[in-house]
Amino acid sequence: MTYVITEACIGVKDRACVDVCPVDCIYEGEDQLYIQPDECIDCGACEPECPVNAIFPEEDVPTNQQAFIAKNKDIFNSDTPPGKPKK
Ligand code: SF4
């Protein structure tokens, strides 16, 4: 299991989640922030911090946001993987 950042983050990238993640597994992509699924320890700390409610546990991702489960995973294997968040 992992937490997943969905569509609401696109263009927002508030980064409040970054500050509370104990294992620094939230990275910044061009369009949105992403959670590295192999590094996330499922602590849930990031979820309530998001001002636009973009973060869900994998099993609670809304039906119309399911594509973001794969997007959060695949982006780390792409030619342009997300990097450390800019403050
Ligand atoms: Fe980080 Fe915990 Fe959120 Fe996973 S659930 S991204 S470990 S704060």
Backbone and ligand atoms as CSV (ligand in chain L), in Angstrom:
chain,resi,resn,atom,element,x,y,z
A,1,MET,N,N,0.850,-1.203,0.000
A,1,MET,CA,C,0.000,0.000,0.000
A,1,MET,C,C,0.881,1.247,0.000
A,2,THR,N,N,0.279,2.309,-0.474
A,2,THR,CA,C,0.992,3.578,-0.503
A,2,THR,C,C,-0.039,4.697,-0.502
A,3,TYR,N,N,0.400,5.886,-0.300
A,3,TYR,CA,C,-0.475,7.036,-0.488
A,3,TYR,C,C,-0.221,7.581,-1.889
A,4,VAL,N,N,-1.247,8.220,-2.438
A,4,VAL,CA,C,-1.195,8.653,-3.832
A,4,VAL,C,C,-1.616,10.119,-3.929
A,5,ILE,N,N,-0.894,10.896,-4.719
A,5,ILE,CA,C,-1.265,12.301,-4.941
A,5,ILE,C,C,-2.016,12.395,-6.264
A,6,THR,N,N,-3.196,12.994,-6.208
A,6,THR,CA,C,-4.090,12.987,-7.368
A,6,THR,C,C,-4.186,14.369,-8.031
A,7,GLU,N,N,-5.143,14.463,-8.946
A,7,GLU,CA,C,-5.282,15.605,-9.852
A,7,GLU,C,C,-5.303,16.983,-9.194
A,8,ALA,N,N,-5.885,17.070,-8.005
A,8,ALA,CA,C,-6.039,18.380,-7.372
A,8,ALA,C,C,-4.697,19.071,-7.125
A,9,CYS,N,N,-3.635,18.305,-7.105
A,9,CYS,CA,C,-2.299,18.889,-6.878
A,9,CYS,C,C,-1.759,19.608,-8.110
A,10,ILE,N,N,-2.265,19.243,-9.267
A,10,ILE,CA,C,-1.732,19.804,-10.510
A,10,ILE,C,C,-1.871,21.325,-10.520
A,11,GLY,N,N,-0.748,21.985,-10.697
A,11,GLY,CA,C,-0.740,23.439,-10.739
A,11,GLY,C,C,-0.774,24.097,-9.373
A,12,VAL,N,N,-0.940,23.290,-8.300
A,12,VAL,CA,C,-1.009,23.845,-6.947
A,12,VAL,C,C,0.332,23.662,-6.224
A,13,LYS,N,N,0.726,22.402,-6.083
A,13,LYS,CA,C,2.010,22.067,-5.447
A,13,LYS,C,C,2.263,22.884,-4.173
A,14,ASP,N,N,1.327,22.792,-3.250
A,14,ASP,CA,C,1.405,23.542,-1.992
A,14,ASP,C,C,2.635,23.169,-1.168
A,15,ARG,N,N,3.006,21.884,-1.195
A,15,ARG,CA,C,4.202,21.360,-0.509
A,15,ARG,C,C,4.064,21.237,1.019
A,16,ALA,N,N,2.897,21.480,1.584
A,16,ALA,CA,C,2.725,21.298,3.033
A,16,ALA,C,C,2.990,19.840,3.400
A,17,CYS,N,N,2.659,18.931,2.498
A,17,CYS,CA,C,2.868,17.502,2.744
A,17,CYS,C,C,4.348,17.168,2.896
A,18,VAL,N,N,5.163,17.865,2.128
A,18,VAL,CA,C,6.605,17.584,2.125
A,18,VAL,C,C,7.194,17.753,3.527
A,19,ASP,N,N,6.751,18.787,4.220
A,19,ASP,CA,C,7.312,19.099,5.539
A,19,ASP,C,C,6.993,18.049,6.594
A,20,VAL,N,N,5.914,17.316,6.423
A,20,VAL,CA,C,5.524,16.355,7.462
A,20,VAL,C,C,5.916,14.913,7.147
A,21,CYS,N,N,6.374,14.649,5.951
A,21,CYS,CA,C,6.713,13.264,5.590
A,21,CYS,C,C,8.012,12.842,6.293
A,22,PRO,N,N,7.918,11.815,7.149
A,22,PRO,CA,C,9.085,11.422,7.949
A,22,PRO,C,C,10.191,10.734,7.142
A,23,VAL,N,N,9.863,10.278,5.946
A,23,VAL,CA,C,10.886,9.570,5.160
A,23,VAL,C,C,11.239,10.302,3.854
A,24,ASP,N,N,10.783,11.549,3.723
A,24,ASP,CA,C,11.095,12.366,2.540
A,24,ASP,C,C,10.859,11.638,1.223
A,25,CYS,N,N,9.677,11.064,1.107
A,25,CYS,CA,C,9.383,10.321,-0.126
A,25,CYS,C,C,8.434,11.069,-1.050
A,26,ILE,N,N,8.236,12.374,-0.782
A,26,ILE,CA,C,7.391,13.178,-1.678
A,26,ILE,C,C,8.310,14.026,-2.549
A,27,TYR,N,N,8.146,13.864,-3.854
A,27,TYR,CA,C,9.032,14.515,-4.819
A,27,TYR,C,C,8.234,15.463,-5.699
A,28,GLU,N,N,8.954,16.359,-6.351
A,28,GLU,CA,C,8.284,17.369,-7.174
A,28,GLU,C,C,8.504,17.118,-8.656
A,29,GLY,N,N,7.401,16.969,-9.370
A,29,GLY,CA,C,7.460,16.852,-10.813
A,29,GLY,C,C,7.100,18.178,-11.438
A,30,GLU,N,N,7.129,18.199,-12.742
A,30,GLU,CA,C,6.803,19.404,-13.496
A,30,GLU,C,C,5.404,19.936,-13.143
A,31,ASP,N,N,4.424,19.028,-13.113
A,31,ASP,CA,C,3.031,19.431,-12.958
A,31,ASP,C,C,2.486,19.307,-11.538
A,32,GLN,N,N,2.994,18.340,-10.784
A,32,GLN,CA,C,2.431,18.073,-9.457
A,32,GLN,C,C,3.495,17.404,-8.589
A,33,LEU,N,N,3.145,17.173,-7.328
A,33,LEU,CA,C,4.021,16.422,-6.433
A,33,LEU,C,C,3.653,14.943,-6.549
A,34,TYR,N,N,4.625,14.090,-6.241
A,34,TYR,CA,C,4.408,12.652,-6.348
A,34,TYR,C,C,4.976,11.943,-5.133
A,35,ILE,N,N,4.304,10.852,-4.739
A,35,ILE,CA,C,4.801,10.018,-3.652
A,35,ILE,C,C,5.478,8.793,-4.246
A,36,GLN,N,N,6.709,8.550,-3.850
A,36,GLN,CA,C,7.457,7.382,-4.325
A,36,GLN,C,C,6.874,6.159,-3.608
A,37,PRO,N,N,6.166,5.301,-4.340
A,37,PRO,CA,C,5.421,4.220,-3.685
A,37,PRO,C,C,6.281,3.196,-2.939
A,38,ASP,N,N,7.523,3.020,-3.353
A,38,ASP,CA,C,8.384,2.042,-2.671
A,38,ASP,C,C,8.983,2.614,-1.389
A,39,GLU,N,N,8.961,3.935,-1.267
A,39,GLU,CA,C,9.555,4.574,-0.083
A,39,GLU,C,C,8.511,4.937,0.967
A,40,CYS,N,N,7.266,5.134,0.559
A,40,CYS,CA,C,6.192,5.539,1.472
A,40,CYS,C,C,5.946,4.451,2.520
A,41,ILE,N,N,5.862,4.870,3.785
A,41,ILE,CA,C,5.637,3.911,4.874
A,41,ILE,C,C,4.178,3.931,5.358
A,42,ASP,N,N,3.313,4.591,4.574
A,42,ASP,CA,C,1.869,4.592,4.870
A,42,ASP,C,C,1.532,5.166,6.239
A,43,CYS,N,N,2.248,6.184,6.656
A,43,CYS,CA,C,1.983,6.735,7.986
A,43,CYS,C,C,0.737,7.615,8.003
A,44,GLY,N,N,0.385,8.178,6.836
A,44,GLY,CA,C,-0.815,9.000,6.749
A,44,GLY,C,C,-0.640,10.450,7.160
A,45,ALA,N,N,0.555,10.848,7.536
A,45,ALA,CA,C,0.780,12.216,8.020
A,45,ALA,C,C,0.498,13.278,6.961
A,46,CYS,N,N,0.744,12.954,5.716
A,46,CYS,CA,C,0.594,13.954,4.643
A,46,CYS,C,C,-0.861,14.259,4.318
A,47,GLU,N,N,-1.719,13.277,4.445
A,47,GLU,CA,C,-3.098,13.414,3.963
A,47,GLU,C,C,-3.834,14.641,4.514
A,48,PRO,N,N,-3.866,14.848,5.841
A,48,PRO,CA,C,-4.612,16.007,6.355
A,48,PRO,C,C,-3.934,17.352,6.080
A,49,GLU,N,N,-2.677,17.333,5.692
A,49,GLU,CA,C,-1.951,18.585,5.450
A,49,GLU,C,C,-2.294,19.217,4.110
A,50,CYS,N,N,-2.790,18.416,3.187
A,50,CYS,CA,C,-3.020,18.920,1.829
A,50,CYS,C,C,-4.235,19.855,1.794
A,51,PRO,N,N,-4.035,21.130,1.415
A,51,PRO,CA,C,-5.146,22.095,1.422
A,51,PRO,C,C,-6.176,21.836,0.326
A,52,VAL,N,N,-5.814,21.026,-0.665
A,52,VAL,CA,C,-6.772,20.750,-1.745
A,52,VAL,C,C,-7.230,19.286,-1.763
A,53,ASN,N,N,-6.944,18.575,-0.659
A,53,ASN,CA,C,-7.375,17.168,-0.533
A,53,ASN,C,C,-6.973,16.298,-1.720
A,54,ALA,N,N,-5.727,16.412,-2.117
A,54,ALA,CA,C,-5.246,15.646,-3.271
A,54,ALA,C,C,-4.692,14.280,-2.887
A,55,ILE,N,N,-4.481,14.052,-1.578
A,55,ILE,CA,C,-3.795,12.829,-1.154
A,55,ILE,C,C,-4.772,11.803,-0.577
A,56,PHE,N,N,-4.649,10.577,-1.076
A,56,PHE,CA,C,-5.498,9.478,-0.608
A,56,PHE,C,C,-4.659,8.226,-0.382
A,57,PRO,N,N,-5.092,7.374,0.582
A,57,PRO,CA,C,-4.493,6.037,0.644
A,57,PRO,C,C,-4.877,5.338,-0.665
A,58,GLU,N,N,-4.010,4.495,-1.157
A,58,GLU,CA,C,-4.247,3.858,-2.453
A,58,GLU,C,C,-5.643,3.253,-2.585
A,59,GLU,N,N,-6.124,2.579,-1.529
A,59,GLU,CA,C,-7.425,1.905,-1.656
A,59,GLU,C,C,-8.609,2.875,-1.609
A,60,ASP,N,N,-8.350,4.126,-1.241
A,60,ASP,CA,C,-9.446,5.105,-1.185
A,60,ASP,C,C,-9.405,6.119,-2.321
A,61,VAL,N,N,-8.538,5.918,-3.293
A,61,VAL,CA,C,-8.473,6.853,-4.420
A,61,VAL,C,C,-9.814,6.812,-5.157
A,62,PRO,N,N,-10.432,7.991,-5.369
A,62,PRO,CA,C,-11.738,8.012,-6.042
A,62,PRO,C,C,-11.671,7.375,-7.434
A,63,THR,N,N,-12.786,6.842,-7.863
A,63,THR,CA,C,-12.865,6.137,-9.144
A,63,THR,C,C,-12.301,6.964,-10.297
A,64,ASN,N,N,-12.641,8.242,-10.332
A,64,ASN,CA,C,-12.199,9.064,-11.455
A,64,ASN,C,C,-10.743,9.517,-11.338
A,65,GLN,N,N,-10.060,9.061,-10.281
A,65,GLN,CA,C,-8.656,9.441,-10.075
A,65,GLN,C,C,-7.732,8.222,-10.102
A,66,GLN,N,N,-8.286,7.076,-10.454
A,66,GLN,CA,C,-7.520,5.826,-10.394
A,66,GLN,C,C,-6.247,5.850,-11.237
A,67,ALA,N,N,-6.257,6.605,-12.314
A,67,ALA,CA,C,-5.088,6.666,-13.198
A,67,ALA,C,C,-3.868,7.220,-12.471
A,68,PHE,N,N,-4.115,7.966,-11.392
A,68,PHE,CA,C,-2.995,8.569,-10.665
A,68,PHE,C,C,-2.202,7.547,-9.853
A,69,ILE,N,N,-2.787,6.385,-9.595
A,69,ILE,CA,C,-2.041,5.337,-8.886
A,69,ILE,C,C,-0.859,4.910,-9.753
A,70,ALA,N,N,-1.130,4.648,-11.020
A,70,ALA,CA,C,-0.057,4.263,-11.943
A,70,ALA,C,C,0.853,5.447,-12.253
A,71,LYS,N,N,0.247,6.640,-12.357
A,71,LYS,CA,C,1.049,7.825,-12.683
A,71,LYS,C,C,2.107,8.071,-11.615
A,72,ASN,N,N,1.725,7.935,-10.323
A,72,ASN,CA,C,2.671,8.165,-9.231
A,72,ASN,C,C,3.803,7.132,-9.239
A,73,LYS,N,N,3.513,5.960,-9.771
A,73,LYS,CA,C,4.519,4.896,-9.822
A,73,LYS,C,C,5.415,5.066,-11.056
A,74,ASP,N,N,4.766,5.233,-12.207
A,74,ASP,CA,C,5.488,5.237,-13.482
A,74,ASP,C,C,6.375,6.458,-13.680
A,75,ILE,N,N,5.992,7.563,-13.077
A,75,ILE,CA,C,6.759,8.799,-13.275
A,75,ILE,C,C,8.205,8.638,-12.792
A,76,PHE,N,N,8.400,7.768,-11.784
A,76,PHE,CA,C,9.747,7.582,-11.251
A,76,PHE,C,C,10.635,6.751,-12.178
A,77,ASN,N,N,10.015,6.072,-13.144
A,77,ASN,CA,C,10.774,5.301,-14.132
A,77,ASN,C,C,10.843,6.020,-15.481
A,78,SER,N,N,10.343,7.246,-15.520
A,78,SER,CA,C,10.318,7.979,-16.785
A,78,SER,C,C,11.659,8.658,-17.046
A,79,ASP,N,N,11.764,9.309,-18.201
A,79,ASP,CA,C,12.987,10.038,-18.547
A,79,ASP,C,C,13.142,11.295,-17.704
A,80,THR,N,N,12.024,11.767,-17.149
A,80,THR,CA,C,12.070,12.981,-16.333
A,80,THR,C,C,11.470,12.709,-14.953
A,81,PRO,N,N,12.174,11.936,-14.116
A,81,PRO,CA,C,11.630,11.614,-12.788
A,81,PRO,C,C,11.558,12.860,-11.909
A,82,PRO,N,N,10.599,12.882,-10.987
A,82,PRO,CA,C,10.475,14.013,-10.060
A,82,PRO,C,C,11.731,14.131,-9.186
A,83,GLY,N,N,12.028,15.343,-8.769
A,83,GLY,CA,C,13.213,15.564,-7.944
A,83,GLY,C,C,12.836,16.046,-6.560
A,84,LYS,N,N,13.833,16.447,-5.800
A,84,LYS,CA,C,13.592,16.979,-4.460
A,84,LYS,C,C,12.756,18.243,-4.582
A,85,PRO,N,N,11.742,18.399,-3.728
A,85,PRO,CA,C,10.863,19.568,-3.833
A,85,PRO,C,C,11.616,20.878,-3.623
A,86,LYS,N,N,11.226,21.873,-4.406
A,86,LYS,CA,C,11.803,23.215,-4.243
A,86,LYS,C,C,10.987,23.950,-3.187
A,87,LYS,N,N,11.679,24.610,-2.297
A,87,LYS,CA,C,10.962,25.325,-1.241
A,87,LYS,C,C,10.568,26.710,-1.724
L,1,SF4,FE1,FE,5.247,10.313,3.539
L,1,SF4,FE2,FE,3.658,9.125,5.342
L,1,SF4,FE3,FE,2.572,10.494,3.300
L,1,SF4,FE4,FE,3.810,8.161,2.835
L,1,SF4,S1,S,1.919,8.476,4.033
L,1,SF4,S2,S,4.045,10.067,1.658
L,1,SF4,S3,S,5.446,8.231,4.358
L,1,SF4,S4,S,3.827,11.356,4.971
